[in-house]
Amino acid sequence: LVNMLEAVTLNRNHKNPDLQLFEFGQVYHREGDKTRESFNLALVMTGRRFPESWNNPGDEVSYFELRNMLDMFFQRLGLAQRCRFTHEPADYLAEGQSVLLDGQNLGYIGRVKGDICARFDIDQAVFFAELNWSMLLSKVGDGKVKVQPIPKFPVVRRDFSLLLDTAITFEQIEQLARKTEKKLLRAVELFDVYEGKNLPEGKKSYAVRFLLRSDERTLTDEIVDGIMERIRMGLENELGASLR
């Protein structure tokens, strides 16, 4: 983390505040009277998502850009179904999660605490992830790639705008949806988060997209509506969510 924050400071001092950086390196951990060594991958995102221009308002990067990068990374390695994110961030993260692979701690992801950034004269949000690269490689397997035919039938997209308690996580929503519909639900995506004015205290709004597809036929509105109603009822009954 220190090396990455120093790199952010150096770039900012050279008028380059919009960064997406990575680094590999040896990391040493104290465990009682012993020292454990690991080879880790570190990632940092900060500043604007895209270069500022007339048609780009200069939106800032967020936790979700970095999380999406990890999701795609695990997907490409064939590990997506074995990875899980839990709300147990490292002590240097103000908002974040632990990354588990086969139940073992693989690393952390989140926003670096403001007081830590201030020590490096950084006054913008810095999002950081660190993964145990040695462990990751040991889990990849023999490197064989599985292929499947291009889908013959279209994907159906349905969106929910949900009002939730702030303690509810996207992972809980995704897990409940996948438990409710195991065959046709292909993906669950979080594409917008809002907390602030016009919402009750202790609440937040999530915009969630559900992608459904059958390998055997085109899905009818009746089938999709039935699935979405079961997901809605599950979200309401188990997580206290309501549609906005």
Residue pairs with C-beta under 8 A, 6 or more apart in sequence:
1 42
1 92
1 112
1 116
1 128
1 130
3 23
3 25
3 42
4 21
4 23
4 42
4 44
4 128
5 44
5 112
5 116
5 117
5 120
5 122
5 126
6 120
7 19
7 21
7 23
7 44
8 19
8 21
8 44
8 46
8 120
8 122
8 126
9 120
9 121
9 122
11 17
11 19
12 121
12 122
17 46
17 47
17 48
17 124
18 46
18 47
18 48
18 51
19 44
19 45
19 46
19 47
20 43
20 44
20 45
20 61
21 43
21 44
22 41
22 42
22 43
22 44
23 41
23 42
24 39
24 40
24 41
24 42
24 133
25 39
25 40
25 42
26 37
26 38
26 39
26 40
27 37
27 38
27 39
27 40
27 130
28 35
28 36
28 37
29 35
29 36
29 37
29 38
30 36
38 132
38 133
38 134
38 135
39 132
39 133
39 134
40 107
40 130
40 131
40 132
40 133
41 130
41 131
41 133
41 136
42 128
42 129
42 130
43 66
43 69
43 128
43 129
43 130
44 126
44 127
44 128
45 61
45 65
45 66
45 69
45 126
45 127
46 61
46 122
46 124
46 125
46 126
46 127
47 60
47 61
47 124
48 58
48 59
48 60
48 61
49 59
49 60
49 61
49 65
50 56
50 58
50 59
52 58
60 124
60 125
61 125
61 127
62 125
62 127
63 95
63 96
63 109
63 110
63 111
63 127
64 190
64 193
65 127
66 109
66 127
66 128
66 129
67 85
67 109
70 99
70 109
70 129
70 131
71 80
74 80
74 83
77 136
77 140
78 140
78 141
78 145
78 146
79 101
79 136
79 139
79 140
82 101
82 102
82 139
83 99
83 100
83 101
83 106
84 99
84 100
84 103
84 171
85 97
85 98
85 99
85 100
85 109
85 171
86 97
86 98
86 100
86 171
87 97
87 98
87 169
88 97
88 98
89 95
89 96
89 97
89 98
89 108
89 109
89 110
90 96
90 98
90 108
90 110
90 130
92 112
92 113
92 116
93 108
93 109
93 110
93 111
93 112
93 113
93 128
94 110
94 111
94 112
94 113
94 114
95 110
95 111
96 108
96 109
96 110
96 111
97 108
97 109
97 110
98 105
98 107
98 108
99 105
99 106
99 107
99 108
99 109
99 129
99 131
100 106
101 135
101 136
101 139
102 139
104 135
105 132
106 131
106 132
106 135
106 136
107 129
107 130
107 131
107 132
108 128
108 129
108 130
109 127
109 128
109 129
109 130
110 127
110 128
110 129
111 125
111 126
111 127
111 128
112 126
112 127
112 128
117 123
117 124
117 126
151 213
151 215
152 215
153 213
153 214
153 215
153 216
153 217
153 218
153 219
154 213
154 218
155 186
155 211
155 212
155 213
156 211
156 212
156 213
156 219
156 224
157 209
157 210
157 211
158 209
158 210
158 212
158 224
158 228
159 207
159 208
159 209
159 210
160 207
160 208
160 210
160 228
160 231
160 232
160 235
160 243
161 205
161 206
161 207
161 243
161 244
162 173
162 205
162 206
162 207
162 208
162 235
162 241
162 242
162 243
162 244
163 199
163 200
163 203
163 204
163 205
163 241
163 242
163 243
163 244
164 203
164 204
164 205
164 206
164 239
164 240
164 241
165 202
165 203
165 204
165 239
165 240
166 195
166 202
166 203
166 204
168 239
168 240
168 241
170 190
170 206
170 208
172 239
173 188
173 190
173 206
173 208
173 235
173 239
173 241
174 188
176 231
176 234
176 235
176 238
176 239
177 185
177 188
177 210
177 231
177 234
177 235
178 185
178 188
179 234
180 227
180 230
180 231
180 234
181 212
181 227
181 230
181 231
184 212
184 213
184 214
184 219
184 223
184 227
185 210
185 211
185 212
185 227
186 211
186 212
186 213
187 209
187 210
187 211
188 208
188 209
188 210
188 211
189 208
189 209
189 211
190 206
190 207
190 208
190 209
191 207
191 208
191 209
192 205
192 206
192 207
193 204
193 205
193 206
193 207
194 204
194 205
195 203
195 204
195 205
199 205
205 244
210 228
210 231
212 219
212 224
212 227
213 219
232 243
235 241
236 242
